[in-house]
Amino acid sequence: MSICGLDFGTSNTTLGTIEGHAPVLAALETGETTIPSAIFYEVDGAVLIGRKAIAAYVEGAPGRLMRSLKSVLGTALIDETTRLGRERTKFRDVIAYYLGAVKRRAEQASGRELRDVVHGRPVHFVDNDEAADRKAEATLREIAREVGFEDITFQFEPIAAALDYERQLSGEEVALIADIGGGTSDFSIVRLGPQRRDKANRAADILANDGVRIGGTNFDAALSLGVVMPLFGFGSTMKREGLDVPSSYFHDLATWSSINRMYEPRVISELRQVRQEASEPALLDRLVRVIEEQRGHTLAMEIEDAKIALSENKRAEIPLEWVAANLRAAISRPDLVGHTKHLAERIAARIQNCLTQAALPADAIDAVFLTGGSVRLAHVRKAITKAVPKARIVEGDTFGAVGKGLTLEALRRYGPRD
C-alpha cells in the first residue's frame, strides 16, 4: 500500500506503513525505527542524517550540525537562511532534505512507493497565534509535497497516540492522552473502545484538545541557563557600572534551534569585544572557545544527557574539561526541579483546559496514557497525574505510539490503496 503515517518530531522521527492490517514502523536506520531529527552538512558537500549526523559532529568532523528542525516551524526562522560552507540555505530546505531522506529510507524498507501520508502535528505549533499556526501547517504541507507525497492530511499527535492505545482496550473508557515531546506538550480527551474503533467518523469521540509549546528542549534550555551558562559569563557584569553581559548570546546557545546563530562571524567578533569590556573576562574566554570551535551542540548534548540521567539518578555531572581544565557542573534532581518546575506547571495547566472543554470533572477520566520522551521526568509525570488523581496510569510506546497511530489513521482515511 502507498499509505503511511509520518511523525516528524522535534527530537525523533518515525514513519509507519501498513503490513496486513497492522501498523509497522519502518527501519529508518539499521535496526532502529526511530531516527533523531538531526542533519549534518560536511564541508565536502556530503549530508548525513540521524545518528550518523550526531556521530560525525561528536567525532569532530568539520561541518554543521542542525537539530530540533521542527522547532523553526511557525517562527520567523523558517524564512531565514543559515550558512552551510560558502552557501546560505533556507531552513525550510533543510527540513525538506531531511524529510525526503526519511521518505526514501522508508520506501526502501517497505519495498513500495509512499504517496499518501497522514502527517502528525501538535495541537498548537505556536501558542496564541492562529495565523502563525496555520502558516506552520501550510509550510509542512508544502514541504511534504516537495519531497514527493501527493495526498497530505494532518492529525493531532495526541489523537494519533489515542488510536494506538485503543488497540489494547477490551472495554469503553474516557482517556486523557498526554504526549510530552521534545518541542510541545499536547493533550486530548477521547472516548475510546473496541466498538468505536471502526467508526468512519470519530469526531464525536474527541472531547477536547489543547497543548503548549513546551517540551524537552525547553527543559534543556532552563537547566542550561540555570546551572551551566553562569560558568560562561551569564549573569556576570561589565566593567561599566550597572551593565550585565548581554544575555541574548546565552539564550541562543541554550536553545537547540538557535545554536547555529552563534557561529556567524559577526557574533564571534561581538563576543571578543564584550570579553574586553567584561569584569570577568576569563568566563567569556570559555564562551568564546565554545563558539570558535563550534561546539555549542556538544554543550547542549551534555546538558540533555544530564537531564535524562536525573530521571533515574539523584545526581549527574556535566564534564566540561574540554572547555577549561577541571571545569564541570554538578546537577542534582532538586536543581532540575527548581529550574524547570514552572515549565511542568504550565504543561499540567493545559489538562484543566481540556477538562473544561470536555465539560468533565477530573474523576471522569478513566486512564491517562503517557507517551513522548519527556514523560520520563518525574516531576512532569507527577504534575500530570496530580490533575487527574483517580485515573489509571498507562505507559505508552514512548517514541512509537504517535507514528503507529498516524498510520492507523492513514488506513482509515485512505483505505488499502495500491
Rosetta blueprint (number, residue, H / E / L):
1 M L
2 S L
3 I E
4 C E
5 G E
6 L E
7 D E
8 F E
9 G L
10 T L
11 S L
12 N E
13 T E
14 T E
15 L E
16 G E
17 T E
18 I E
19 E E
20 G L
21 H L
22 A E
23 P E
24 V E
25 L E
26 A L
27 A L
28 L L
29 E E
30 T L
31 G L
32 E E
33 T L
34 T L
35 I E
36 P E
37 S L
38 A E
39 I E
40 F E
41 Y E
42 E E
43 V L
44 D L
45 G L
46 A L
47 V E
48 L E
49 I E
50 G H
51 R H
52 K H
53 A H
54 I H
55 A H
56 A H
57 Y H
58 V H
59 E L
60 G L
61 A L
62 P L
63 G E
64 R E
65 L E
66 M E
67 R E
68 S L
69 L H
70 K H
71 S H
72 V H
73 L L
74 G L
75 T L
76 A H
77 L H
78 I H
79 D H
80 E L
81 T E
82 T E
83 R E
84 L E
85 G L
86 R L
87 E E
88 R E
89 T E
90 K E
91 F H
92 R H
93 D H
94 V H
95 I H
96 A H
97 Y H
98 Y H
99 L H
100 G H
101 A H
102 V H
103 K H
104 R H
105 R H
106 A H
107 E H
108 Q H
109 A H
110 S H
111 G L
112 R L
113 E L
114 L L
115 R L
116 D E
117 V E
118 V E
119 H E
120 G E
121 R E
122 P L
123 V L
124 H L
125 F L
126 V L
127 D L
128 N L
129 D L
130 E H
131 A H
132 A H
133 D H
134 R H
135 K H
136 A H
137 E H
138 A H
139 T H
140 L H
141 R H
142 E H
143 I H
144 A H
145 R H
146 E H
147 V L
148 G L
149 F L
150 E L
151 D E
152 I E
153 T E
154 F E
155 Q E
156 F E
157 E H
158 P H
159 I H
160 A H
161 A H
162 A H
163 L H
164 D H
165 Y H
166 E H
167 R L
168 Q L
169 L L
170 S L
171 G L
172 E L
173 E E
174 V E
175 A E
176 L E
177 I E
178 A E
179 D E
180 I E
181 G L
182 G L
183 G L
184 T L
185 S E
186 D E
187 F E
188 S E
189 I E
190 V E
191 R E
192 L E
193 G L
194 P L
195 Q L
196 R L
197 R L
198 D L
199 K L
200 A L
201 N L
202 R L
203 A H
204 A H
205 D H
206 I E
207 L E
208 A E
209 N E
210 D E
211 G E
212 V E
213 R L
214 I L
215 G L
216 G H
217 T H
218 N H
219 F H
220 D H
221 A H
222 A H
223 L H
224 S H
225 L H
226 G H
227 V H
228 V H
229 M H
230 P H
231 L H
232 F H
233 G L
234 F L
235 G L
236 S L
237 T E
238 M E
239 K L
240 R L
241 E L
242 G L
243 L L
244 D E
245 V L
246 P L
247 S L
248 S H
249 Y H
250 F H
251 H H
252 D H
253 L H
254 A H
255 T L
256 W H
257 S H
258 S H
259 I H
260 N H
261 R H
262 M H
263 Y H
264 E L
265 P H
266 R H
267 V H
268 I H
269 S H
270 E H
271 L H
272 R H
273 Q H
274 V H
275 R H
276 Q H
277 E H
278 A E
279 S L
280 E L
281 P H
282 A H
283 L H
284 L H
285 D H
286 R H
287 L H
288 V H
289 R H
290 V H
291 I H
292 E H
293 E L
294 Q L
295 R L
296 G H
297 H H
298 T H
299 L H
300 A H
301 M H
302 E H
303 I H
304 E H
305 D H
306 A H
307 K H
308 I H
309 A H
310 L L
311 S L
312 E L
313 N L
314 K L
315 R E
316 A E
317 E E
318 I E
319 P E
320 L L
321 E L
322 W L
323 V L
324 A L
325 A L
326 N L
327 L L
328 R E
329 A E
330 A E
331 I E
332 S E
333 R H
334 P H
335 D H
336 L H
337 V H
338 G H
339 H H
340 T H
341 K H
342 H H
343 L H
344 A H
345 E H
346 R H
347 I H
348 A H
349 A H
350 R H
351 I H
352 Q H
353 N H
354 C H
355 L H
356 T H
357 Q H
358 A H
359 A L
360 L L
361 P L
362 A H
363 D H
364 A H
365 I L
366 D L
367 A E
368 V E
369 F E
370 L E
371 T E
372 G L
373 G H
374 S H
375 V H
376 R H
377 L L
378 A H
379 H H
380 V H
381 R H
382 K H
383 A H
384 I H
385 T H
386 K H
387 A H
388 V L
389 P L
390 K L
391 A L
392 R E
393 I E
394 V E
395 E E
396 G L
397 D L
398 T L
399 F L
400 G L
401 A H
402 V H
403 G H
404 K H
405 G H
406 L H
407 T H
408 L H
409 E H
410 A H
411 L H
412 R H
413 R H
414 Y H
415 G L
416 P L
417 R L
418 D L
